[in-house]
Amino acid sequence: MSLLLALLAAALTFVMLLSGYRVMAGPSIFDRLTGLGLIGTKTIVLLIVLGSLIERVDLYVDIALSYALISFIGTLVLAKYFENIKEGE
């Protein structure tokens, strides 16, 4: 079971790297924000997988929930910021 969880963690990390490429090379701001949202979502899942791997799911669920709230608020702030920049042009 731990081998499966380790492989899943490695696959999630690889997908996060692909999303990181979308953030860096995205042709538009919306592509970059979508990439950031994907990285945030994959990080939450990765935290839960790591918690299962270490057998401390209760601790990692709390950390994942906190990270989810921070990531969601951060994405809203960035979207509002880029919307205001676009209106100012």
C-alpha positions as CSV (number, residue, x, y, z in Angstrom):
1,M,0.0,0.0,0.0
2,S,2.8,2.4,0.8
3,L,4.4,1.8,-2.6
4,L,1.1,2.7,-4.3
5,L,0.8,5.9,-2.2
6,A,4.4,6.8,-3.0
7,L,3.8,6.4,-6.7
8,L,0.6,8.4,-6.4
9,A,2.6,11.2,-4.7
10,A,5.2,11.1,-7.4
11,A,2.5,11.3,-10.1
12,L,0.9,14.2,-8.4
13,T,4.2,16.0,-8.2
14,F,4.8,15.5,-11.9
15,V,1.3,16.9,-12.7
16,M,2.1,19.9,-10.5
17,L,5.2,20.5,-12.5
18,L,3.2,20.4,-15.7
19,S,0.8,22.9,-14.2
20,G,3.8,25.0,-13.2
21,Y,4.7,25.2,-16.9
22,R,1.2,26.5,-17.7
23,V,1.7,29.2,-15.0
24,M,5.0,30.2,-16.5
25,A,4.3,30.0,-20.2
26,G,0.5,30.7,-20.2
27,P,-0.4,32.9,-23.1
28,S,-3.0,34.8,-21.0
29,I,-3.6,35.7,-17.4
30,F,-6.6,33.3,-17.2
31,D,-4.4,30.4,-18.2
32,R,-1.9,31.4,-15.5
33,L,-4.7,31.6,-12.9
34,T,-6.1,28.3,-14.0
35,G,-2.6,26.8,-13.6
36,L,-2.3,28.2,-10.1
37,G,-5.7,26.7,-9.2
38,L,-4.6,23.3,-10.4
39,I,-1.4,23.5,-8.4
40,G,-3.4,24.4,-5.3
41,T,-5.8,21.5,-5.8
42,K,-3.0,19.0,-6.5
43,T,-1.2,20.3,-3.4
44,I,-4.3,19.6,-1.2
45,V,-4.5,16.0,-2.6
46,L,-0.8,15.5,-2.2
47,L,-1.0,16.5,1.5
48,I,-3.8,14.0,2.0
49,V,-1.8,11.3,0.2
50,L,1.3,12.1,2.3
51,G,-0.8,11.9,5.5
52,S,-2.0,8.5,4.5
53,L,1.6,7.5,3.7
54,I,2.8,8.6,7.1
55,E,-0.4,7.4,8.8
56,R,-1.2,10.8,10.3
57,V,-4.2,11.7,8.1
58,D,-5.9,13.6,10.9
59,L,-3.0,16.1,11.1
60,Y,-2.7,16.5,7.3
61,V,-6.4,17.0,6.7
62,D,-6.3,20.1,9.0
63,I,-3.2,21.4,7.1
64,A,-4.9,20.7,3.7
65,L,-8.1,22.5,4.8
66,S,-6.1,25.5,5.9
67,Y,-4.1,25.5,2.7
68,A,-7.3,25.2,0.6
69,L,-8.8,28.3,2.3
70,I,-5.5,30.3,1.8
71,S,-5.3,29.1,-1.8
72,F,-8.9,30.0,-2.6
73,I,-8.6,33.5,-1.1
74,G,-5.3,34.1,-2.9
75,T,-6.8,33.1,-6.2
76,L,-9.7,35.5,-5.7
77,V,-7.4,38.3,-4.8
78,L,-5.2,37.7,-7.9
79,A,-8.3,37.5,-10.1
80,K,-9.6,40.8,-8.7
81,Y,-6.2,42.5,-9.1
82,F,-5.9,41.4,-12.7
83,E,-9.5,42.5,-13.4
84,N,-8.7,46.0,-12.1
85,I,-5.5,46.2,-14.2
86,K,-7.5,45.2,-17.3
87,E,-10.1,47.8,-16.6
88,G,-7.5,50.5,-16.1
89,E,-6.0,50.0,-19.6
